[in-house]
């Protein structure tokens, strides 16, 4: 089924603490990207969906079918001329393949996948500075393990398809953004 989708769709990928939210906001400000923050969509959905709320409380990820529908609903709310940046999606290879298929059915392909590459050591250092309750060392280690276990395949997928823009994510916010800008102008 063909749907009205924006013509330019990109994604931003990186582990927790990589600065992807900050960089997505800068891309929005400087280049007009409309950001779809998948985590925020899920949290909003949990306010009215008990099953999703229970999954979140257990520390589980929402199921792919639910996430995919959220993505379709949000994408179809934009005009064809909007530039979209998916933040927090895809998280694993099945989602990346689903996104590719959705776009292909609509005569599109992913514009680019921006990967903010940050070492685990730097992630741990950054998150220790945030001093959030959920940033305890064992939680950080678990999130990094999940990221590498699931998202490394997504990175390989986009590298193989020629869509990956890998950016050194270490340095100041401006230094990282300047590296990203080199690939977005």
Backbone bond lengths (Angstrom), bond angles and torsions (degrees), N, CA, C in turn:
res aa  C-N    CA-C-N  psi(-1)  N-CA   C-N-CA  omega(-1)  CA-C   N-CA-C  phi
1 X - - - 1.449 - - 1.527 109.04 -
2 X 1.315 117.02 123.50 1.455 121.53 178.89 1.525 109.55 -79.03
3 X 1.311 114.10 138.45 1.449 120.85 179.89 1.518 109.06 -127.00
4 X 1.302 115.93 156.58 1.458 121.48 176.45 1.527 108.09 -77.54
5 X 1.332 116.47 106.22 1.462 120.91 -179.47 1.525 109.92 -121.35
6 X 1.324 116.60 150.87 1.463 119.73 173.56 1.528 109.99 -59.69
7 X 1.329 117.05 149.69 1.453 122.45 -176.79 1.519 113.96 -79.97
8 X 1.337 118.38 -19.74 1.460 121.16 -178.57 1.527 109.68 -123.27
9 X 1.317 115.33 108.07 1.462 121.19 -179.65 1.520 108.33 -126.61
10 X 1.332 115.75 125.26 1.459 123.00 177.58 1.517 108.29 -126.91
11 X 1.321 115.55 169.29 1.454 120.24 176.50 1.524 109.04 -133.64
12 X 1.323 115.48 154.59 1.461 120.76 175.52 1.527 107.40 -122.64
13 X 1.333 115.46 128.15 1.458 122.83 -172.53 1.525 109.05 -125.13
14 X 1.303 115.85 142.57 1.459 120.84 174.66 1.511 108.95 175.08
15 X 1.318 116.57 158.18 1.464 118.91 179.18 1.526 110.92 -69.49
16 X 1.310 115.76 163.69 1.455 120.03 172.50 1.525 107.83 -52.81
17 X 1.322 116.78 137.66 1.454 119.84 -179.58 1.518 114.74 85.19
18 X 1.334 117.61 2.28 1.468 120.29 -179.10 1.520 112.26 -80.83
19 X 1.323 116.66 -14.83 1.457 120.66 -178.22 1.516 113.48 90.68
20 X 1.344 117.46 16.20 1.462 118.99 -176.27 1.531 112.29 -64.59
21 X 1.332 118.74 -35.73 1.466 119.96 177.77 1.527 110.60 -63.70
22 X 1.310 116.52 -44.17 1.473 121.28 178.93 1.521 110.07 -62.52
23 X 1.330 117.06 -44.69 1.458 120.94 -179.00 1.532 110.72 -68.11
24 X 1.333 117.45 -37.02 1.471 120.45 176.58 1.527 109.85 -61.83
25 X 1.324 116.85 -43.19 1.465 120.32 178.29 1.530 111.29 -62.07
26 X 1.332 116.78 -39.60 1.467 120.23 177.69 1.531 111.55 -66.98
27 X 1.315 117.02 -39.06 1.466 120.37 176.62 1.530 110.71 -63.33
28 X 1.314 115.75 -38.45 1.464 120.35 177.24 1.528 110.32 -63.75
29 X 1.313 116.24 -47.46 1.475 122.00 -177.74 1.532 111.96 -64.16
30 X 1.328 116.96 -44.20 1.462 120.54 -173.01 1.534 114.52 -89.75
31 X 1.335 117.13 -27.60 1.462 119.25 -174.76 1.524 113.69 -123.95
32 X 1.321 117.24 2.17 1.458 120.62 174.81 1.510 116.40 78.80
33 X 1.328 117.35 16.06 1.463 118.85 176.76 1.522 110.34 -63.41
34 X 1.318 115.83 140.99 1.465 122.41 168.67 1.520 104.73 -95.11
35 X 1.330 116.62 127.07 1.464 120.97 -173.80 1.519 110.40 -98.91
36 X 1.320 115.48 132.68 1.462 121.30 170.29 1.520 106.26 -106.59
37 X 1.317 116.08 105.61 1.467 121.88 178.93 1.525 107.08 -92.65
38 X 1.324 115.23 101.08 1.454 121.23 -172.10 1.526 111.51 -62.39
39 X 1.329 117.42 -40.54 1.460 120.02 178.13 1.516 112.10 -58.07
40 X 1.314 116.26 -41.47 1.468 120.85 178.71 1.530 110.60 -65.27
41 X 1.347 117.27 -41.42 1.467 120.70 178.00 1.526 111.26 -60.28
42 X 1.333 115.89 -41.53 1.467 119.96 -179.62 1.529 110.11 -65.85
43 X 1.331 116.76 -44.54 1.469 119.69 179.09 1.525 111.12 -62.05
44 X 1.337 117.67 -39.06 1.458 120.58 176.78 1.521 111.10 -64.67
45 X 1.320 116.62 -41.74 1.464 120.69 179.11 1.526 111.00 -64.31
46 X 1.327 116.42 -33.60 1.470 120.66 -179.06 1.526 112.03 -65.39
47 X 1.329 117.05 -21.09 1.464 120.32 178.60 1.523 111.65 -65.91
48 X 1.334 117.20 -25.81 1.462 120.69 -178.37 1.534 113.24 -120.29
49 X 1.325 117.89 -4.40 1.463 121.78 -177.20 1.532 108.54 -120.58
50 X 1.343 115.89 107.58 1.470 120.75 -176.16 1.518 113.23 -61.82
51 X 1.329 117.11 -39.43 1.467 119.77 -179.01 1.525 111.44 -62.58
52 X 1.316 115.98 -43.87 1.464 120.21 178.89 1.526 109.63 -66.15
53 X 1.322 117.08 -42.25 1.468 121.03 178.91 1.527 110.74 -59.11
54 X 1.330 116.87 -42.42 1.472 120.37 179.58 1.528 111.04 -66.02
55 X 1.319 117.06 -39.30 1.467 120.12 177.90 1.518 110.53 -61.69
56 X 1.317 116.69 -44.51 1.460 120.90 -179.77 1.531 110.51 -63.10
57 X 1.327 116.56 -43.02 1.467 120.45 179.69 1.519 111.92 -61.58
58 X 1.325 117.17 -30.38 1.465 121.73 178.80 1.526 112.12 -84.06
59 X 1.331 116.50 -2.67 1.460 120.43 -178.63 1.519 113.24 79.70
60 X 1.318 116.78 17.07 1.463 121.54 -179.27 1.527 109.87 -92.33
61 X 1.313 115.61 159.29 1.457 120.38 173.96 1.524 108.90 -87.19
62 X 1.320 116.13 147.10 1.459 120.13 174.97 1.524 108.69 -64.55
63 X 1.342 116.56 151.17 1.461 119.20 -176.72 1.530 111.13 -69.48
64 X 1.321 114.80 154.98 1.461 121.20 -174.81 1.525 112.75 -59.36
65 X 1.324 117.21 -41.40 1.461 119.92 -178.59 1.529 110.83 -58.55
66 X 1.309 116.14 -43.42 1.469 121.27 178.79 1.532 110.30 -64.72
67 X 1.328 116.75 -47.88 1.463 121.47 -179.77 1.526 109.96 -61.12
68 X 1.319 117.13 -45.43 1.464 120.99 -179.00 1.524 111.17 -58.69
69 X 1.329 116.61 -41.54 1.467 119.52 179.37 1.529 110.89 -66.22
70 X 1.335 116.74 -39.18 1.471 119.81 175.59 1.532 110.37 -58.48
71 X 1.329 116.17 -43.12 1.466 121.38 -178.94 1.531 110.14 -63.42
72 X 1.325 117.17 -48.06 1.467 120.60 -179.91 1.525 110.20 -60.46
73 X 1.326 116.58 -47.23 1.470 120.01 -179.23 1.520 111.12 -58.77
74 X 1.315 116.58 -42.57 1.466 119.89 -178.44 1.529 110.81 -71.79
75 X 1.330 117.57 -44.56 1.467 120.07 -179.73 1.525 111.61 -59.63
76 X 1.317 117.12 -40.59 1.466 120.25 -177.26 1.524 112.06 -74.67
77 X 1.317 117.58 -7.09 1.469 120.01 177.30 1.534 111.80 -85.23
78 X 1.329 117.45 -7.59 1.459 121.41 -179.52 1.514 110.29 -99.30
79 X 1.320 115.71 163.43 1.466 119.76 176.64 1.532 109.27 -85.01
80 X 1.324 115.48 163.89 1.462 120.86 -179.82 1.521 112.38 -60.80
81 X 1.321 117.16 -27.79 1.460 120.55 -175.53 1.528 113.45 -85.61
82 X 1.328 117.90 -8.68 1.462 120.41 -179.85 1.523 111.43 -70.93
83 X 1.329 115.74 143.99 1.463 122.10 172.57 1.523 106.47 -97.55
84 X 1.331 116.49 123.08 1.455 122.14 -174.04 1.523 110.26 -110.17
85 X 1.327 115.21 140.28 1.463 122.08 174.49 1.525 107.93 -125.18
86 X 1.324 115.31 115.82 1.468 121.19 177.07 1.523 109.08 -84.21
87 X 1.311 117.05 121.44 1.463 123.12 -179.57 1.531 107.71 -111.67
88 X 1.333 115.74 113.13 1.462 119.61 -179.65 1.520 113.48 94.69
89 X 1.313 117.29 17.58 1.460 122.17 179.70 1.518 107.66 -156.16
90 X 1.310 118.40 136.15 1.460 128.89 -2.85 1.528 112.07 -81.24
91 X 1.322 115.09 150.87 1.463 121.30 179.05 1.521 112.43 -96.27
92 X 1.325 116.09 -23.97 1.464 118.86 179.04 1.528 109.66 -144.14
93 X 1.316 116.04 170.28 1.462 122.28 -170.41 1.530 113.12 -60.56
94 X 1.320 118.61 -39.52 1.464 120.64 179.88 1.526 110.27 -59.35
95 X 1.339 117.01 -41.24 1.466 120.25 177.82 1.527 111.01 -66.78
96 X 1.318 117.87 -38.47 1.467 121.00 179.08 1.531 110.47 -63.62
97 X 1.316 116.95 -42.75 1.466 121.02 178.89 1.523 110.31 -66.27
98 X 1.336 116.77 -41.53 1.469 120.50 176.91 1.530 110.22 -59.10
99 X 1.327 117.51 -45.38 1.466 121.45 179.86 1.528 110.36 -62.23
100 X 1.323 117.17 -44.72 1.466 120.61 177.13 1.527 110.66 -56.32
101 X 1.330 116.26 -46.00 1.470 120.68 -177.97 1.524 111.29 -65.96
102 X 1.329 117.22 -41.70 1.466 120.81 177.34 1.524 110.18 -58.43
103 X 1.310 115.84 -47.28 1.465 119.96 -178.74 1.530 111.18 -66.61
104 X 1.341 117.33 -42.36 1.470 121.03 -179.73 1.531 111.15 -61.51
105 X 1.342 116.83 -39.44 1.471 120.26 178.80 1.518 111.34 -62.35
106 X 1.307 116.53 -21.75 1.459 121.89 -179.05 1.524 112.27 -106.66
107 X 1.345 115.69 16.11 1.452 120.88 177.06 1.519 113.77 71.16
108 X 1.320 116.78 25.44 1.464 122.16 -176.69 1.520 110.34 -124.40
109 X 1.316 115.07 169.79 1.461 120.87 168.35 1.529 107.39 -144.39
110 X 1.305 115.53 160.35 1.455 119.85 178.13 1.521 108.78 -59.89
111 X 1.312 116.29 132.90 1.465 120.63 -179.64 1.523 110.25 -68.99
112 X 1.347 116.56 -53.48 1.461 120.77 177.80 1.522 109.07 -160.68
113 X 1.329 114.51 157.28 1.468 122.96 172.93 1.524 106.16 -119.26
114 X 1.320 115.65 111.53 1.463 121.03 -179.25 1.526 107.54 -90.73
115 X 1.323 116.03 118.05 1.466 121.62 179.87 1.520 108.62 -108.40
116 X 1.329 115.72 114.96 1.458 121.15 176.55 1.524 106.95 -89.34
117 X 1.319 115.36 105.76 1.459 123.24 -174.32 1.532 109.78 -90.28
118 X 1.321 115.23 114.43 1.463 122.08 -179.59 1.527 107.79 -131.37
119 X 1.318 116.73 135.57 1.466 120.02 179.75 1.528 110.58 -66.06
120 X 1.315 116.14 153.74 1.469 120.68 177.03 1.527 110.81 -59.14
121 X 1.316 116.63 -37.54 1.467 120.85 179.66 1.523 110.34 -61.21
122 X 1.325 117.09 -44.23 1.468 121.09 179.79 1.528 111.12 -68.17
123 X 1.332 117.06 -39.55 1.468 120.18 176.70 1.525 110.21 -58.84
124 X 1.319 116.35 -47.20 1.469 120.24 -179.84 1.525 110.94 -61.52
125 X 1.328 116.83 -39.80 1.467 120.48 178.83 1.529 110.79 -63.96
126 X 1.325 116.39 -46.30 1.473 120.54 -178.99 1.519 111.67 -63.49
127 X 1.316 115.86 -44.91 1.460 118.73 -176.74 1.522 112.02 -70.16
128 X 1.317 117.15 -30.24 1.469 120.23 176.07 1.526 110.26 -63.62
129 X 1.318 116.63 -31.20 1.473 120.97 179.29 1.522 112.37 -74.40
130 X 1.337 117.91 -24.12 1.473 120.98 -178.66 1.522 111.68 -70.98
131 X 1.338 116.25 -30.62 1.477 122.37 178.95 1.525 112.71 55.15
132 X 1.325 116.45 41.32 1.458 120.13 174.03 1.518 108.96 -92.08
133 X 1.312 115.47 150.59 1.465 120.89 -177.02 1.525 112.56 -57.63
134 X 1.343 116.16 -38.99 1.469 119.34 -177.92 1.535 112.70 -82.57
135 X 1.342 117.05 4.03 1.459 120.95 178.38 1.529 112.26 -100.74
136 X 1.312 116.81 30.87 1.463 120.85 174.43 1.528 108.16 -64.50
137 X 1.338 117.79 148.98 1.479 120.39 -176.07 1.526 114.25 -51.58
138 X 1.332 118.41 -40.82 1.479 118.57 -179.13 1.527 111.38 -69.29
139 X 1.338 118.23 -31.99 1.463 120.81 176.70 1.531 110.80 -69.80
140 X 1.328 115.80 -40.32 1.470 120.12 178.40 1.529 109.74 -61.96
141 X 1.315 116.57 -46.25 1.469 120.72 179.74 1.530 110.65 -60.31
142 X 1.326 116.65 -40.70 1.467 120.89 -179.93 1.534 110.25 -65.30
143 X 1.341 117.32 -44.58 1.463 120.65 -179.48 1.533 111.13 -64.45
144 X 1.335 116.41 -39.43 1.470 119.17 178.05 1.525 111.06 -65.86
145 X 1.328 116.24 -39.76 1.457 120.22 178.11 1.528 110.58 -61.85
146 X 1.330 116.56 -44.93 1.467 120.99 177.97 1.526 110.20 -62.27
147 X 1.335 116.54 -44.27 1.469 120.03 179.61 1.522 110.41 -57.47
148 X 1.331 116.42 -51.04 1.469 119.22 -177.79 1.520 111.60 -65.97
149 X 1.313 116.86 -39.23 1.461 120.80 -178.29 1.529 111.46 -66.15
150 X 1.337 116.73 -40.82 1.463 119.88 -174.98 1.523 113.56 -96.99
151 X 1.314 117.19 -44.31 1.458 120.11 -167.98 1.524 113.46 -87.54
152 X 1.314 118.01 -20.14 1.469 118.83 176.01 1.534 111.19 -57.50
153 X 1.336 117.05 -35.13 1.469 120.62 177.17 1.527 111.71 -66.90
154 X 1.330 116.90 -34.91 1.464 121.29 177.28 1.528 109.19 -65.78
155 X 1.313 116.09 -43.94 1.467 120.97 179.49 1.527 110.27 -60.82
156 X 1.324 116.81 -45.54 1.461 121.13 177.38 1.526 111.09 -61.44
157 X 1.317 116.77 -42.52 1.475 122.38 178.47 1.527 111.02 -57.12
158 X 1.315 116.69 -48.48 1.465 119.90 -178.25 1.532 111.76 -73.67
159 X 1.323 116.89 -31.47 1.474 119.41 175.61 1.534 108.73 -63.83
160 X 1.333 116.95 -46.60 1.459 122.52 -179.09 1.521 111.85 -61.73
161 X 1.332 116.52 -36.85 1.473 120.16 -178.53 1.531 112.74 -84.21
162 X 1.337 117.22 -0.85 1.460 120.64 178.38 1.514 114.64 78.84
163 X 1.320 117.37 13.37 1.471 121.51 -177.48 1.528 112.99 -97.01
164 X 1.327 117.25 -11.99 1.468 120.25 -172.14 1.526 112.27 -79.81
165 X 1.327 114.68 131.53 1.459 122.99 169.83 1.528 104.87 -115.82
166 X 1.321 116.43 103.63 1.462 121.62 -178.61 1.517 108.73 -93.52
167 X 1.344 115.52 124.23 1.456 121.95 -175.29 1.518 108.97 -122.11
168 X 1.320 116.04 133.73 1.464 120.92 174.00 1.529 107.25 -64.16
169 X 1.328 116.82 116.82 1.461 122.49 -176.29 1.506 114.04 -92.77
170 X 1.325 117.07 6.96 1.466 119.16 179.90 1.524 108.63 -96.59
171 X 1.316 115.07 139.91 1.455 121.90 -175.46 1.514 109.01 124.55
172 X 1.323 115.76 -171.36 1.464 120.23 -178.98 1.522 110.46 -72.96
173 X 1.320 115.67 164.26 1.463 121.44 177.29 1.532 109.67 -55.34
174 X 1.327 116.79 -45.37 1.469 120.63 -179.20 1.520 112.30 -65.47
175 X 1.337 117.49 -39.32 1.469 119.94 178.74 1.528 110.75 -62.41
176 X 1.321 116.21 -44.25 1.468 120.05 179.99 1.520 109.73 -65.71
177 X 1.341 117.14 -43.51 1.463 120.22 -179.55 1.536 110.92 -62.53
178 X 1.315 117.14 -39.17 1.465 119.53 177.88 1.514 111.18 -63.17
179 X 1.328 117.39 -35.94 1.477 120.13 176.09 1.522 110.58 -65.49
180 X 1.331 116.15 -41.28 1.471 120.05 178.84 1.531 109.96 -65.39
181 X 1.325 116.60 -42.73 1.478 120.71 -178.24 1.520 112.10 -58.86
182 X 1.326 117.13 -31.88 1.464 120.49 179.33 1.533 110.91 -58.01
183 X 1.339 117.10 -25.21 1.468 121.66 -176.53 1.521 113.28 -106.38
184 X 1.343 117.28 0.26 1.468 118.75 -175.66 1.511 112.45 -116.52
185 X 1.308 118.91 -1.74 1.470 119.46 -178.85 1.494 111.36 -91.82
